[in-house]
Amino acid sequence: MSYKKPITVLTPEFYSYGALLIAGLIQKYGYDVKLQKGFDEKIESDIVFISLQSTIHLLNYIEELKNMDAFTIVGGPVTLSPELILEFLPVDLVVIGEGENTIYNILRVFENITNPTGTDFKDMSGVAFKNGTNTIITGKGSPASLDGHLSMVPNNISSENIRGANVYLETHRGCPGNCGFCGVPCFFGRKVRSRPLKDILKEVEHFLRNGAQRIAISGGTGSLYGSSKFKNVDDEAFVELLREISNLTGPKNLTIPDIRVDLISDDILEAINKYTNGWVFFGIESGSDRVLKHMQKGITVDQIREAVDMARKHNIKTAGSFIVAYPGEEEEDFQATIDLADDLMLDDYFISIAEPIPGTDLGDEILNLSFEDNILFQKSQKYAKHDFSIAEERALDLMMESYIFRSYPVPMTQALLKNLIDEVKSQGNHIKRVTELIKTPIKR
């Protein structure tokens, strides 16, 4: 190794697991690496790897990247559409798909070339770059081995709060599901690949030694860990995973962020009750079977009701995520969602406007949907004073109702209402900008 200068791995808003993993990998290769959260601190490195986790990152950090005097390399879930990144962000290279194998090859280029440009990576698979006004894509990187991961842990990990956890730790990759709004199967593939349990436990111990306390396990649908076939979860593997991690963290400090309503069993739910903080997060999305089918969610309203009932029998608190304003959602579909949310009386609700992630089926559908036919751009008469769209109207209505019909109702105060209005405005503005960005013609 001849390249001696420090390399920065930057994550915009929180320490994402992908950024920690890449930093650990670069360190393993023998390089001096620094982890940085946000753009406030001046970057001294000549090479910066940036982990972009959300479409909002495509819109919010253009000026910061323009002012960065370094060779910038972008990776993460938003790379499903590398053309979009290179069109709107001033970066030098995009890593497409899983980056572990590609990172090593990129670093070798810096060993041999003092000041490389994008074209110096033309013979490498798994990257994209600009050549003049043209975007060059060399293909998708090869799936990485999941053995031996040991992430780099920042010294302030104990203060990180990602929905209650210090870190979301990867247990597997891939999902055989086909949800049109989800980037997981697009990014990682539809085959489930699980990490060896001994490696996961070693990494949990590594995080705990370095200050982490609360850990969430991640990888798409949690109960797919150890499974080889969809709809055929390996109960024993998942239960063992929870039991062994819980022995290290303690049950109150272990969270299962999400799980499908059709991938549970009594054994799985009992393990969640015994070995975790006792919450389960179901991806419910809609109360309309027609919309669920259009989403390619692969579940029915009856299965949702059954799953919530099963969770309650095991004394588990239930939260549900809901998506409103999905293309084709009619007023009667939205009312069905209101009715279902009312009937379920969950312990918590997460409501979002359908976000078209570039490269997903929903992203493609929005690309081909005119602004006039998209309810995100149709004016609401009900909330005209807030300049809301129909999509934002539905989001606010469901949010307000969710505080009334949850297991412990919350009074609707003026302060709470203001917070909800602000949240809806923020979501709506962001998704409008993403939609406009997706529909902008791109030079190829």
C-alpha positions in Angstrom: 0.0 0.0 0.0 1.6 3.3 -1.1 -1.4 5.7 -0.6 -0.8 7.3 2.8 -3.3 10.1 3.1 -6.4 9.7 5.3 -9.7 8.8 3.6 -13.0 10.2 4.9 -16.2 8.2 4.9 -19.1 10.7 5.3 -22.7 10.1 6.2 -25.0 13.1 6.0 -27.5 12.8 8.8 -26.8 9.8 11.0 -24.2 7.0 11.2 -25.7 4.6 8.7 -24.6 0.9 8.9 -23.4 1.0 5.3 -21.1 3.9 6.1 -19.7 2.2 9.2 -19.2 -1.0 7.2 -17.3 0.7 4.4 -15.1 2.6 6.9 -14.3 -0.7 8.6 -13.5 -2.3 5.3 -11.1 0.5 4.3 -9.5 0.3 7.7 -9.1 -3.5 7.2 -7.3 -2.8 3.9 -4.7 -0.8 5.9 -5.7 2.7 5.1 -6.1 5.6 7.5 -9.8 6.4 7.6 -12.0 9.0 9.3 -15.7 8.8 9.9 -17.7 12.0 9.7 -21.3 12.8 10.2 -22.6 15.9 8.4 -20.8 18.6 6.4 -20.0 21.1 9.2 -16.5 19.9 9.8 -13.9 20.8 7.2 -12.8 17.8 5.2 -9.0 17.5 4.8 -9.0 14.2 2.8 -8.3 13.9 -1.0 -10.8 10.9 -1.2 -14.3 11.1 0.3 -16.8 8.2 0.3 -20.3 9.5 0.8 -23.1 7.2 1.9 -26.5 8.4 0.6 -29.4 6.7 2.3 -32.4 8.8 1.0 -33.6 10.7 -2.0 -33.6 13.8 0.2 -29.8 13.6 0.0 -30.0 14.2 -3.8 -31.5 17.5 -3.1 -30.1 19.0 0.1 -26.3 18.8 -0.3 -25.5 20.1 -3.7 -23.7 23.3 -2.5 -21.7 21.3 0.1 -20.5 18.9 -2.6 -19.6 21.8 -4.9 -17.3 23.2 -2.2 -15.6 19.9 -1.5 -12.0 19.8 -2.7 -11.7 16.1 -3.0 -12.4 13.1 -5.2 -16.0 12.3 -4.2 -17.4 8.8 -4.4 -21.1 8.1 -3.7 -22.7 4.9 -2.7 -25.8 3.6 -1.0 -29.5 2.8 -1.8 -30.0 5.9 -4.1 -27.5 4.4 -6.6 -30.4 2.5 -8.2 -30.4 5.4 -10.6 -26.7 6.5 -11.1 -27.7 8.7 -14.0 -29.8 10.8 -11.7 -26.9 11.2 -9.2 -24.4 12.3 -11.8 -26.9 14.6 -13.4 -27.7 16.6 -10.2 -24.8 16.1 -7.8 -21.2 17.3 -8.5 -19.5 14.0 -7.6 -16.7 12.1 -9.4 -17.8 8.5 -9.2 -20.9 6.4 -8.2 -20.6 2.9 -6.8 -23.5 0.9 -8.1 -25.1 -1.7 -5.9 -23.1 -3.5 -3.1 -19.8 -1.7 -2.7 -17.5 -4.0 -0.8 -15.7 -5.6 -3.8 -15.8 -2.3 -5.8 -14.2 -0.3 -3.0 -11.1 -2.4 -3.0 -10.7 -1.9 -6.8 -11.2 1.8 -6.5 -8.5 2.1 -3.9 -6.1 0.3 -6.1 -6.5 2.9 -8.8 -5.4 5.6 -6.3 -2.4 3.5 -5.6 -1.3 3.8 -9.2 -2.6 7.2 -10.3 -2.0 10.4 -8.5 -5.0 12.4 -9.6 -7.5 10.1 -11.3 -10.6 11.2 -13.1 -13.8 9.2 -13.7 -12.5 7.8 -17.0 -9.7 6.1 -15.2 -12.3 3.7 -13.8 -13.7 2.7 -17.2 -12.4 -0.9 -17.0 -13.9 -1.5 -13.5 -17.3 -3.1 -13.1 -19.8 -1.6 -10.6 -19.2 2.2 -11.2 -20.6 5.1 -13.1 -19.1 8.4 -14.0 -19.4 11.4 -16.4 -17.3 11.5 -19.5 -18.0 15.0 -20.8 -21.8 15.3 -21.0 -22.3 11.5 -21.2 -22.9 9.2 -18.3 -20.8 6.0 -18.5 -22.2 3.0 -16.5 -19.9 -0.1 -16.3 -22.5 -2.4 -14.9 -23.5 -3.5 -11.4 -21.0 -4.7 -8.9 -20.9 -8.3 -7.8 -22.8 -9.4 -4.6 -20.5 -9.2 -1.7 -19.6 -11.9 0.8 -21.3 -11.3 4.1 -18.7 -13.1 6.2 -16.3 -11.3 8.5 -17.9 -7.9 8.6 -16.6 -5.7 11.4 -17.8 -2.1 11.1 -15.9 1.0 12.3 -17.6 2.5 15.4 -17.5 6.2 15.9 -16.5 7.4 19.4 -19.9 9.2 19.9 -22.1 6.2 18.9 -23.8 6.3 22.3 -25.4 9.6 21.5 -26.8 8.4 18.1 -30.6 8.1 18.1 -32.1 6.4 15.0 -35.7 5.8 16.0 -34.6 4.8 19.4 -31.5 2.8 18.5 -27.8 3.7 18.4 -27.3 1.6 15.3 -29.2 -0.6 12.8 -27.1 -3.7 12.5 -27.3 -5.8 9.3 -28.2 -9.4 9.7 -29.0 -10.4 6.1 -29.5 -8.9 2.7 -32.2 -9.3 0.1 -36.0 -9.8 0.1 -38.0 -12.1 -2.1 -40.9 -9.6 -1.8 -41.9 -7.4 -4.7 -43.2 -4.2 -3.1 -43.2 -1.6 -5.8 -42.1 1.2 -3.5 -39.2 -0.6 -1.8 -35.6 -0.4 -2.9 -34.3 -3.5 -1.0 -35.0 -6.2 -3.6 -33.8 -3.8 -6.3 -30.5 -3.0 -4.5 -29.7 -6.4 -2.8 -31.7 -8.8 -5.0 -34.6 -11.1 -4.1 -32.4 -13.9 -2.7 -32.0 -13.8 1.1 -28.3 -14.0 2.1 -27.8 -14.3 5.9 -24.7 -13.4 7.8 -23.1 -16.1 10.0 -24.5 -15.8 13.6 -21.0 -15.8 15.1 -20.1 -12.8 12.9 -23.2 -10.9 14.0 -22.5 -11.6 17.7 -18.9 -10.5 17.3 -20.0 -7.3 15.8 -22.6 -6.7 18.5 -19.9 -7.1 21.1 -17.7 -4.8 19.1 -20.4 -2.1 19.2 -21.1 -2.6 22.9 -17.4 -2.3 23.8 -17.2 1.0 21.9 -20.2 2.6 23.6 -23.4 1.5 21.8 -26.2 0.4 24.1 -29.4 0.1 22.0 -29.2 -2.0 18.9 -31.8 -2.6 16.1 -31.4 -5.5 13.7 -31.9 -4.7 10.1 -31.9 -6.2 6.7 -35.4 -5.7 5.3 -37.9 -7.9 7.0 -36.3 -9.1 10.2 -37.8 -12.6 10.3 -36.3 -13.6 6.9 -33.0 -14.1 8.7 -31.8 -17.7 7.9 -34.6 -18.3 5.3 -34.0 -19.6 1.9 -37.6 -19.4 0.5 -40.2 -16.6 0.7 -43.2 -17.4 2.9 -41.2 -20.1 4.5 -39.3 -18.4 7.4 -36.8 -20.3 9.4 -38.3 -19.8 12.9 -35.4 -21.5 14.7 -32.7 -19.4 13.0 -34.6 -16.1 13.8 -35.4 -17.1 17.4 -31.7 -18.1 18.0 -30.6 -14.8 16.5 -32.8 -12.8 18.9 -31.9 -15.0 21.9 -28.1 -14.7 21.4 -28.1 -11.0 20.7 -30.4 -10.3 23.7 -28.0 -12.2 25.9 -25.4 -9.5 25.0 -27.6 -6.4 25.0 -30.4 -7.3 27.3 -34.0 -7.5 26.0 -34.8 -3.8 26.6 -32.0 -2.7 24.3 -32.9 -4.9 21.3 -35.4 -3.8 18.6 -36.9 -5.4 15.5 -37.6 -2.5 13.3 -39.9 -4.1 10.8 -41.6 -7.4 9.9 -44.1 -8.5 7.4 -47.6 -9.6 8.6 -47.3 -12.8 6.5 -43.9 -13.8 7.9 -44.7 -14.4 11.5 -45.5 -17.4 13.7 -46.3 -18.0 17.4 -42.6 -19.0 18.0 -41.4 -15.8 16.4 -43.8 -13.5 18.3 -43.0 -15.2 21.6 -39.3 -14.7 20.9 -39.9 -11.0 20.2 -41.8 -10.8 23.5 -39.1 -12.5 25.4 -35.9 -11.2 23.9 -36.6 -7.7 22.6 -38.2 -4.5 23.9 -41.6 -6.0 23.0 -42.5 -4.0 20.0 -43.3 -5.2 16.5 -43.5 -2.9 13.4 -45.8 -4.1 10.7 -45.7 -2.8 7.1 -49.5 -2.4 6.7 -49.5 0.4 4.1 -53.2 0.4 3.1 -56.6 -0.7 4.2 -57.6 -1.4 0.6 -56.9 -4.8 -0.9 -57.0 -3.1 -4.4 -54.2 -0.7 -3.4 -52.2 -3.5 -1.7 -52.4 -5.5 -4.9 -51.3 -2.5 -7.0 -48.4 -2.0 -4.6 -47.4 -5.6 -5.1 -47.3 -5.9 -1.4 -48.4 -9.5 -1.4 -50.7 -9.3 1.6 -54.4 -8.8 2.3 -56.3 -6.8 4.8 -57.4 -10.1 6.4 -53.8 -11.1 7.0 -53.1 -7.7 8.5 -55.9 -8.1 11.0 -54.8 -11.7 11.8 -51.2 -10.6 12.4 -52.2 -7.8 14.8 -54.4 -10.2 16.7 -51.6 -12.7 17.0 -49.1 -10.0 18.3 -51.6 -9.0 21.0 -52.0 -12.6 22.1 -48.3 -12.6 22.8 -48.5 -9.2 24.7 -46.5 -7.4 22.0 -47.0 -3.7 21.3 -47.9 -3.1 17.7 -47.0 -0.3 15.4 -47.9 0.1 11.7 -46.6 2.0 8.8 -49.1 3.4 6.3 -48.6 4.9 2.8 -51.1 7.3 1.4 -51.5 8.8 -2.1 -50.1 5.8 -3.9 -50.8 6.1 -7.6 -54.4 5.0 -8.3 -55.6 5.4 -4.7 -59.2 6.7 -4.8 -61.1 8.3 -2.1 -62.8 5.0 -1.2 -59.4 3.3 -0.9 -58.2 6.0 1.5 -61.4 5.7 3.6 -60.8 2.0 3.8 -57.3 2.8 5.2 -58.9 5.2 7.8 -61.4 2.5 8.8 -58.7 -0.2 9.1 -56.5 2.0 11.2 -59.5 2.8 13.4 -60.4 -0.8 13.8 -56.8 -2.0 14.6 -56.2 0.6 17.4 -52.5 0.2 17.2 -50.0 1.4 19.8 -48.2 3.7 17.3 -48.6 4.8 13.7 -46.1 5.9 11.0 -47.7 7.7 8.1 -46.0 8.8 4.9 -46.9 10.0 1.4 -45.8 7.5 -1.3 -42.2 8.3 -2.1 -41.0 7.4 -5.6 -37.5 6.1 -5.1 -35.7 6.2 -8.4 -35.2 2.7 -9.9 -38.2 1.1 -8.2 -41.5 0.2 -9.8 -43.1 3.2 -8.0 -40.4 5.4 -9.4 -41.0 4.2 -12.9 -44.8 4.6 -12.4 -44.4 8.2 -11.3 -42.1 8.9 -14.2 -44.9 8.0 -16.6 -47.6 9.7 -14.6 -48.4 13.3 -15.6 -48.3 16.0 -13.0 -52.0 16.7 -13.7 -52.9 13.1 -12.8 -50.7 12.9 -9.7 -52.7 13.8 -6.6 -49.5 15.2 -5.0 -50.0 18.1 -7.4 -53.8 18.4 -7.2 -55.0 21.2 -4.9 -56.9 20.3 -1.7 -60.1 22.3 -1.1 -60.3 21.1 2.5 -57.0 22.5 3.5 -56.7 25.3 1.0 -55.3 27.8 3.6 -52.3 25.5 4.0 -51.8 25.2 0.2 -52.0 21.5 0.6 -52.4 18.9 -2.2 -54.9 16.1 -2.0 -52.0 13.8 -1.1 -51.0 16.1 1.8 -54.6 16.3 2.9 -54.9 12.6 3.2 -51.6 12.3 5.1 -52.8 15.0 7.6 -56.2 13.4 8.0 -54.7 10.0 8.8 -52.1 11.4 11.1 -54.8 13.3 13.1 -57.1 10.3 13.3 -54.2 8.0 14.4 -53.8 10.0 17.6 -57.5 9.4 18.4 -57.9 5.7 17.7 -54.6 4.3 19.0 -54.6 2.1 22.1 -54.0 5.1 24.3 -55.6 8.1 22.7 -53.7 11.4 22.6 -55.5 14.7 22.8 -55.2 16.9 19.7 -53.6 20.1 21.0 -52.7 23.1 18.9 -49.1 22.3 19.4 -49.5 18.8 18.2 -51.6 19.9 15.2 -48.9 22.4 14.2 -46.3 19.7 14.4 -48.4 17.4 12.1 -49.0 20.2 9.6 -45.3 21.0 9.6 -44.5 17.3 9.1 -46.9 17.0 6.2 -45.5 20.1 4.5 -42.0 18.7 4.9 -43.0 15.4 3.4 -45.0 16.9 0.6 -42.3 19.4 -0.4 -39.6 16.7 -0.4 -41.6 14.3 -2.5 -42.7 16.9 -4.9 -39.1 17.8 -5.5 -38.1 14.2 -5.9 -41.0 13.7 -8.4 -39.8 16.7 -10.4 -36.3 15.5 -10.3 -37.3 12.0 -11.5 -39.2 13.5 -14.4 -36.3 15.8 -15.5 -34.8 14.6 -18.9 -31.3 13.2 -18.3 -28.5 13.4 -20.8 -27.1 9.9 -21.5 
